[in-house]
Amino acid sequence: MNFIIRILLTAVAVFLLAEFLPGVSVSGYVTAIIVALVLAILNLIVKPILVLLTLPVTIITLGLFLLVINAIIILLADAFIPGFGVDGFWIALLFSLLLSIFQSILFSLLGSD
């Protein structure tokens, strides 16, 4: 049940960010839920592989390269989902940063298991 609530909260955050950021577009509520699901799957499967492959760069940059990996995950979701659009890398970087902040706030309101 907690997973479904987290997906719905992420979908709300995606939809709100798409309304306010000029380079991000979501065609509707269902697309926002699909984006949240795809982001969860990509963060579960692809992100650990990318983190492992880029570990030396991540160590050298003291973890800041993880922001680039998050932007790459957003761009991958853009490639997979037809109703979701991100205009470029810098918009994806800003979107991923703001989405992480929104998720932190919303998930802290949700509480722990």
Secondary structure as GFF3:
##gff-version 3
##sequence-region A 1 113
A	DSSP	alpha_helix	2	20	.	.	.	ID=ss1
A	DSSP	beta_strand	24	26	.	.	.	ID=ss2
A	DSSP	alpha_helix	29	53	.	.	.	ID=ss3
A	DSSP	alpha_helix	55	60	.	.	.	ID=ss4
A	DSSP	alpha_helix	65	80	.	.	.	ID=ss5
A	DSSP	beta_strand	84	86	.	.	.	ID=ss6
A	DSSP	alpha_helix	89	110	.	.	.	ID=ss7
###
